[in-house]
Amino acid sequence: MINTLEASIEKLCAHYVGIEEGDNLELSASLSELNNASLHTSLLQYFFKSFTLAEFYSFDTKKENNQIFGLAKLIFDAPSELLEHSRSIAQHLHNSSQHPNIKSGELIVAYANNVLIEDEMLEAICIFKSEKKHDFIRIEQSDEKYTLESLQGILPSHIDKACIIFNTEQGSGYKICSIDKSNTEKNAQFWQKDFLGLRFRDDDFHNTKGYIEATKQFIDDRMKPMFNTDKGDEVGILQRSKSFLEQEEKFDAQEYTKEIFRDEKVIEEFNDYKQEYENLNNRELKDSFSVNMAAVKNQSRVFKSVLKLDKNFHVYIHGNRNMISKGRDEDGRKFYKLYYEEEV
């Protein structure tokens, strides 16, 4: 997705954003030196390699005083002032980090040139926060003796929180990649919404992904309690959803709901639930768009259903609702019947 063959990191500065008790905000007084070719290669890997999906965001330009959006414009206008503006970014991150589970860490802000993305050669601002240190061993040779030293540092292949802002589409909030590997949804919401102020883009990727998420959440939140939906029914719906998205190039919301739910009452409930989903996530799901297969692949875990029966059995169900049935015997014990044609 991102080609860095001709890319170069022009300027970089690092700060320490102390959030936990006893930590302080420590701002760098100068830019970091980038005169080491090996370091430059490692930084390019660190900044860009993890962004493999065509999933883009934009700044929420309607958000009052969106500070990172304003600072990004200043950096693109005058890259020579990166140090000053990166200090403001670090201060904003420090001020925004009010959640008790947000951790202290190093903040790296860099300015890069000649990054190729979707046939555009662009400038980019990289904002990365590292919260975890990893152990590694450094071996040094002196005369005929080797010395081993245990150190801690950042792995170029490991990202905690990251954002890349590409200098295109400024009027609609730029084109942005963002990653947060936090384990909790609240932490992830902090990075994307509270700190960066991002919104979903109105594109095929997010529309496709949104319908998959909304369908899964609707089954859990509405269908199970209202229509007594069991795991077999859920598998059937999700498999029909997957088949529809894989077979149809153009998405039509009416055809989609008709095909996967097959019941007017359920369809009516889903349409009502979709409005709640849109309001809660501050996004609109279009009724018509081109299906994005990268988004379908990205959500493949949604279509994998595991039937967990107490602590005794895990049954992996891949499809065909007619090959499984549910019941209860004369002693009141629950059971599932599995039908098959041959052992593989």
Buried (B, 14 or more C-beta within 10 A) or exposed (E): BBBBEEBEBBBBBBBBBBBEEEBEBEBBEEBBEBEEEEBBEBBBBBBBEBBEBBBBBBBBBEBEEBBBBEBBBBBBEEBEEBBEBBBBBBBBBBEBBEBEEBBBBBBBBBBBBBBBBEEEEBBBBBBBBBBEEEEEEEEEEEEEEEEEEEEEEBBBEEBBBBBBBBBBBBEEBBBBBBBBBBEEEEBBBBBBBBBBBBBBBBBBBBBBBBBBBBBBBBBEEBBBEEBEBEBBBBBBBBBBBBBBBEEBEEBBBEEBBBBBBEEEEBBEBBEEBBEBBBEEBEBBBBEEBBBBBBBBEBBEEBBEBEBEEEEEEEEEBEBEBEBBEEEEEEEEEEEBEEEEEEEE
